[in-house]
Amino acid sequence: MRVVVTGLVATYPVGGVAWDYLQYALGFHALGCDVFYLEDTGRWVYDPAAQTFTSDVSRGARYLADALGALAPPLGRAWAVRAADGRHHGADAAAVERRCAEADLFLNVSGACWLREPYQAARVKAYLDTDPCYSQAKLAAVDAGTADGDVRFSADLIRRHDVFFTLGEHVGAPDCAIPTGGLTWHPTRQPIALDCWPVDPPPAGAPFTTVMSWKIEPTPPVVGGRAYGGKDVEFERFLALPAHAEVPLEVALSGAAPRARLAAAGWRVVEGHAVSATPADYRRYILGSRGEWSVAKNAYVATRSGWFSTRSAAYLACGRPVVVQDTGWPAHVPPGPGVQPFATVEEAAAALAAVAAEYPRAREHARAVAVEHFDAKRVCARLLADAGL
């Protein structure tokens, strides 16, 4: 089976993003597939050092090559990045066209890749929605006649695929507010390459942590006349949690955020890029944590999307219990000692206390959930089956 996986690793060269996309490549590779990674957004890329965007993709391409080579040496040369000016890094244009023409599956993760004519030669073109509500809101805006040119372009790109997947496992359920846009959305979840995540015990006194950007989306998704927000909206509701919790809470923040206000409320605040610059840094930070506490984007929570974080799944793989906001995910990933949902400050504090009270059992359960529900080989095998391959 030949698979082309797309992503945003060179576009946003930071550790968490690298894990988000490369674990798809690792999962298919572990199944014995011939895997090629392609990145072609048609846009400039982010430079973490300068904290701005640039047309120079060379640093991001090197970052991608190093990350792929470290995680799976056979994939170290099976990649290409097409810069906004049309120049290729890694494999050249002819090799990319050949890979796509021979592909059984072109998996457009996050819809990150332009669906250029040569890419459309793949046998099955699959759109994988990693941002439930945001993708579907674009389709709804076009249907309502309120979309601008950029939104119409994105919606057209979505519809030109053959099959559609979403990390919003609750999309289509009666209590989910996300419209389907007339498409069949197959539920899927984040693949976790379990061998990459050791189950070492945390250091003494380790806090519960998370890694996040305070606010990144410039335009909120609008569905049915309601605008939905990001993580900042939900985090504000839990600002006072440290005063109710008996365990230390730490947040690794990137971008503009009210750091002083968070610290005054009792949160430990560290710089996100400092702890997640590379995939190894990101993994090291998770392993240095006692577990994770985190909110989700307001768009995921308020719509009952069923979304579950790739980051949280990585904590689970390391045997780190997670206390994460209820988006509807308990209907799909059963809660237990090491995987606890919350909707209020009181529920969050109680869940943290429950994890602390039976921590060894919670750790064991956390890893078991990762194995049962997020194993990359299982997730990728189901993607192939649901794509009709």
N, C-alpha and C positions, 0 to 999 in steps of 0.2 A: 504494500500500500504506500503510495506516494502522497505526502502531505506538505502543503505550504502553510506556515503559521505567520501571521502578521502581528505587529505590536508597536510599542512606543519606547523601546529601551534606549535607542540612540537619541530619540527626541527629548526624553526626560531621563538623563543618565544619573539615576539615583537608585539605591539598593532595593527599596520596596517595589518600585516600578519594574526593575529587572526581574525580580521573582514573579511578579504578577503575570508576565508574558512568557518568560523562558520556561516556566514549569509546564506550559502546553507543549513546547518543543521536547522537553525532557520526557513527558508522559508518552507522547507518540513514539519517541525514540526507544523507550523501554518496551513498547509493544512490538518492536521490530520494524517500524515504518521507516521509510526513507524520508527524512525531514529536512526542509529548507525554511529558513527564517527570512522574511522580507519586510522591509520598512519603507513606506512611501506615503507620506502624509501630504506632500505638496506644499509644506510650510516650513518656516524656520524652526530651529531647535533651541532648547533651553540650555543655557550655560549656568550651572549651579554656582560656580565661583563668582561670576559677575552678576548673578541673579537677574539675568535678562535674556532675551532671545537673540540669536545670531544666525546668519546665513551659512556660517562655517560648520559643516556637519562632521568634520574630521575627528574632533575630540569625542563626539558621541559614538562615531563608528568604531573608534579604538576601544572605547568602553564596552560596547557590545561584543566585539571580538574577544576581548579579555574575559568577559563574563561567560560567554558561551564556551570558550576554550577551557575555563576553569571548571565549569559544571559538567560539561560533556565534551571531551576532546574531539571525538569524531565529528561534532557539529561546529568545531572551531573555524572551519572554512566554508560551511554551508549556509552562507548568509549574504544579504545585499541590502544596502541602504541607498535609496535614490534621493539625492538632495533636491531642494526646490528648483535649482537651476537645471535639473535633468542629469547631472553627472552621477555616476554610480561609484559606490565604495563597496569593497568586497567583490562579489561576482559581478561581471559586466552585464550589460543589457541583454545581450544574446543568450547568456546563460540563464538569466532570470526568465526570459520568454520561454526557453526550453523547459525549465522546471515547471512553469505554470501550465504549459501545454501537456505535460506528462502527468500532472497532478490528478489524483483521484479526489482529493479534498483541498479546497482553498478556504482556510478558516480565517475569516477577517475578524480578529479579536478586537473588540471595542469599535468596530467599523473604522479602524485607524487608517486603513490603506485605501487609497484611491482605486477604484475598480477600472483600471485602464483596459483597453481592448485586449492586449496580450494576456492579461491576467484572467480574462473571462473564458479563456480556452480550457480552464480546469473542468474536470468532469462534474463536480458539485461545488458550488460557491455558497458558503455558509456565513451568515452574519451572526456574530456572537455579541449580544448586548450585555455589557458589563455595568451599565449605568441605567438601571430600570427607572422608568418615568421620563428621563431625559430623552431617550431615543424615541419613545412612543409619543411624547409631546410634540415632537417635530412632525410626525405623521398626522397627528390631530390638527396641528396648525395649518398644514397644507390642505387637509380636508375641509377646514373651516374657512379657508381663503384668507388667513391672517399671516401667513408665512412670508418672510423676506427672502431675498435671493440665496443667502447662505443656508437658511433652513430648508428651502426647496431643494438645493443641491444635496444636502445631507439625507433628506427623505427619499430622494430619487436613488441615491446610492444604496440605501437600505433595501428598497423594493427590487433592485436589480439582482439580488441574491436569490438562490433557489430554496434555501431552508433557513430557519430563524431560531436562534437559541437565546435564552436570557438567564442571567443570574438571579432575576426576580422570580423565584420558584413559585410564587403565589399568583403571578400574572394569569388572568383568566378565571380566577376564583371569584365567587359572588361578592366577597367582602374586600376585594382588591379594586382600588379606584383607577388603576392604570388601564387605559384603553388598549385594545389589541391592534387597532388600525386595519382590521380585516385580515390580519396575518395569524398563522398558527405559530405560537411561541413555545418551543420545546424547553422545558426546564433543564437547567444544568447547574453545576457548581464548580468551584475553583479546584483545579488539580494541584495536589501537593506531592512533590517528589519526596516520599517519606525518607529515603536513604540520605537525603541532604540535611535532615533535621534531627540532630542527636537528642537523646532524652536524658541529659545530665541533670543532676539536681541543681536548684538555684543557690546562689551564695546566701549566707545568713543575712537576714535583715533586708532582703531584696524587696523593692516596692512592686505594686501592681502598676503596669505601664501601658502606654499606647503610643503610636506614632501617627501624626495627622497634620494636615494643613487646615488652618482655621476656616478659610474660605477661598475657593478657587474658581467657582463658576461665575462668569460675568453676567449671564442672563439666566434667571430662574426659569425652570420649566413651568408652563401653564397648562392645566388640564381642567376642562369644564369651568373656565373662568377663575380658577384658583391658582395662585402662584405658590410654588413650593421652594423651600430654601435648602441650605447646606448644613454642614456639621455645626457651624457656629450657632444656628438657631436652636439646635437640640442641646448643645453643651451648656448654653446659658441656663437651661432648666435645671442643670445639675451642678451649677457653680458651687453650691454650698455643701456638696457631698463630703469633702474631707472632714467637716465638723461632725458628721454622722457616722463616719467609718472608723474602724479600729485598726486599719492597716494603712501604710503610707501609699499615696497615689501620686504618680508621676506622668507627665505628658511631654512627649518630644514633639515640639511644634515647628512647623515651617511656615514661612511667609508672615505677613502682617497679622498680629494677634494681640489681645490685651494681656500681655505677659505679666505686667505688674498687678493687675486686678486678679489674675489667676493665683499668683503667688500670695497675695494678701488673703485669699480665701482658703489657703492651706495646701494648694497644689505645688508639688515640685515641678519646676519647669526647666527643660533642657532644650537645646537647639536640635531640631529634627535632622538637619543635614549632617551635623557632627556625629550623630549615632547611626546614620544610614547612608553614608556616602557610597558605599559599595555593597554588593550582596553579602559579603562576609561581615561587614560592619553591622548590617541590619540583623543578620542571624545572631551575632554576638550580643546585640542589645536585647533581643528576645530571650536568649539564654540567661542573661543577667537579671531577668525579671522573675517575680514570683508568680505572675499571671498577668492577664490583661483585663482592664476595665475600659470600655469605650462606648461612645454613642455612635449613631449612624447619621447619614444625611437626613434632614427633615423630609426630603422627597421620598426616601425609602420607608421612613417610619409612618408618615401620615397616610400614605397610600396603601399600606399593608402589602408591600412588594414581595416579602419573603427573602430579601437579599441577606447574604451572610458574607462577611469579609474574608478575602484572601489572607489578609494579615492575621485575623483571628484564627483561621485554619492553620496557619504556620505556628502560632502559639500552641495550639492543640497538639500538633505533631511533635513539638518539643516537650510534651507532657506538662504544659502550662495551662491551668484552668482559665477559662474566659468567662467574664461577666459582661455581657454585651446587650445592647438595647434591642428590645423586641420589635422586629419589623414584620412579623408574621412567620419568621423562620422556624419557630417551634413546631409548626405543622409539618415540617420537612426534615429537620435535624432534631431528633428527640432530645429535650433537655435532660440534665442529670447532675450529679455531683460536680463534674468538671466543665459543664456547659450550661450557664445559668442566664436566663433572660431577665430583664427588668423594664418597667415602664415609669416608675416614680423614684424619687430619692430614697424613700423608705425601702422599696423593693431592692434597689441597688445596694444599700447598706446591709440589708439582711442577706443578700446573696453573697456579698464579700465575706460576711461573718460565717456563713455556712461553709464556704470554701476553706476558710482558715481553720474552722473547727475540725474538719476531716481532710486535711490537705493531702496526705498520701493517697487516700482513696480518690480524691478529686484529680490528682495528677494521673493516676492509672486510667481513670475514666476518660480524661482529656485525650490521651494518646489513643485509646481504643476508638473514640469517635473519629479521630483523624484517619485511622486505618479503615474503619468501616464506611465512612461517608466521603472522604476527600482524597483517597489514594489516586494518584495521577493516572495509573494504568486503568483503573476502573472508570474514572471520569472520561478519559479519552476513548476508551473502548465503547462506552455508551454514546459519545458524540458520533463516532463512526456509524454505529448501529442506527441512531436516530436520523443520521444523514442519508440512510439507505445504502450504506457501503459495507 
